Amino acid sequence: MSSIPPTQGVLAGARSRRADFPVAVQFIDRWSPRAFTDEAMTEADVLGVLEAARWAPSASNAQPWRFCYALRGDAHWGGYLGVLNDTNQRWAKRAAALVVVLSSRYIVAPSGEASVSRTHSFDAGCAWGFMALQAHLSGWAAHAMAGFDAERLRALLGVPLAFNIEAVVALGRQGTVDLLPMALQPRELPSQRRPLADSVSAGRFSGA
Ligand SMILES: Cc1cc2nc3c(=O)[nH]c(=O)nc-3n(C[C@H](O)[C@H](O)[C@H](O)COP(=O)(O)O)c2cc1C
């Protein structure tokens, strides 16, 4: 009997999702694979993805997002990878780039006066969404992670406490399932979503 998994050589995910209502295909075709080829990304590739994030809307146009990145093999790569939890490290080590998404907890007026932002994470989340869609449209894959040691990352990057560390995003070219450790291979599928009706109520809140 062959020990080769049936998925070997296969790019997971093509068109396994259906929308309840018609939407542009990028919204359902984008997903977060863990298998990456060894293709490198250039600085311009990463900046091209972050350019989309730059155009996200934000409260008062405060643009609270900030980004730091490392390219696989550069001087910062080992540090970035090392703060991820063990499971994330097992697949993210093959990514071409790791991007840290941060947000400013304060809005600074032109006068220099700082006020606490209520929306910095919401705004940075939108920027991540734009980034993920641009990556997808450019043929890259983006996979966000909350599984990392935020305090170690803060110290490593010298991030002041006025900034929240939101997520680390792995970027790269999607690879075939067999590039993953066996334990991660069964998870290499686009996830589904609960029905839209379970998230939406007309008028008063009725969700659980
Ligand atoms: C903020 C955030 C944190 C996440 N953290 C992790 C993580 O630590 N490890 C991981 O493998 N996936 C992580 N994910 C990926 C989610 O599990 C994934 O986006 C979700 O299951 C939906 O699947 P899709 O992105 O393929 O549509 C994270 C996603 C987001 C947006």
PDBQT file of the ligand as one rigid body, heavy atoms in Angstrom, charges set to zero:
ROOT
HETATM    1  C1  LIG A 301      -6.601  37.479  13.481  1.00  0.00    +0.000 C 
HETATM    2  C2  LIG A 301      -6.412  36.065  12.971  1.00  0.00    +0.000 A 
HETATM    3  C3  LIG A 301      -5.625  35.189  13.681  1.00  0.00    +0.000 A 
HETATM    4  C4  LIG A 301      -5.401  33.886  13.214  1.00  0.00    +0.000 A 
HETATM    5  N1  LIG A 301      -4.524  33.066  13.877  1.00  0.00    +0.000 NA
HETATM    6  C5  LIG A 301      -4.144  31.903  13.298  1.00  0.00    +0.000 A 
HETATM    7  C6  LIG A 301      -3.072  31.157  13.858  1.00  0.00    +0.000 A 
HETATM    8  O1  LIG A 301      -2.440  31.521  14.846  1.00  0.00    +0.000 OA
HETATM    9  N2  LIG A 301      -2.739  29.993  13.232  1.00  0.00    +0.000 N 
HETATM   10  C7  LIG A 301      -3.385  29.554  12.108  1.00  0.00    +0.000 A 
HETATM   11  O2  LIG A 301      -3.000  28.512  11.583  1.00  0.00    +0.000 OA
HETATM   12  N3  LIG A 301      -4.392  30.274  11.555  1.00  0.00    +0.000 NA
HETATM   13  C8  LIG A 301      -4.779  31.442  12.111  1.00  0.00    +0.000 A 
HETATM   14  N4  LIG A 301      -5.762  32.207  11.529  1.00  0.00    +0.000 N 
HETATM   15  C9  LIG A 301      -6.459  31.728  10.319  1.00  0.00    +0.000 C 
HETATM   16  C10 LIG A 301      -7.920  31.452  10.601  1.00  0.00    +0.000 C 
HETATM   17  O3  LIG A 301      -8.060  30.235  11.285  1.00  0.00    +0.000 OA
HETATM   18  C11 LIG A 301      -8.689  31.459   9.254  1.00  0.00    +0.000 C 
HETATM   19  O4  LIG A 301      -8.610  32.736   8.695  1.00  0.00    +0.000 OA
HETATM   20  C12 LIG A 301     -10.132  31.055   9.449  1.00  0.00    +0.000 C 
HETATM   21  O5  LIG A 301     -10.241  29.702   9.817  1.00  0.00    +0.000 OA
HETATM   22  C13 LIG A 301     -10.925  31.282   8.181  1.00  0.00    +0.000 C 
HETATM   23  O6  LIG A 301     -10.362  30.567   7.131  1.00  0.00    +0.000 OA
HETATM   24  P1  LIG A 301      -9.903  31.247   5.773  1.00  0.00    +0.000 P 
HETATM   25  O7  LIG A 301      -9.018  32.414   6.097  1.00  0.00    +0.000 OA
HETATM   26  O8  LIG A 301      -9.156  30.154   5.048  1.00  0.00    +0.000 OA
HETATM   27  O9  LIG A 301     -11.134  31.689   5.047  1.00  0.00    +0.000 OA
HETATM   28  C14 LIG A 301      -6.019  33.473  12.007  1.00  0.00    +0.000 A 
HETATM   29  C15 LIG A 301      -6.829  34.379  11.298  1.00  0.00    +0.000 A 
HETATM   30  C16 LIG A 301      -7.028  35.656  11.759  1.00  0.00    +0.000 A 
HETATM   31  C17 LIG A 301      -7.855  36.621  10.940  1.00  0.00    +0.000 C 
ENDROOT
TORSDOF 0
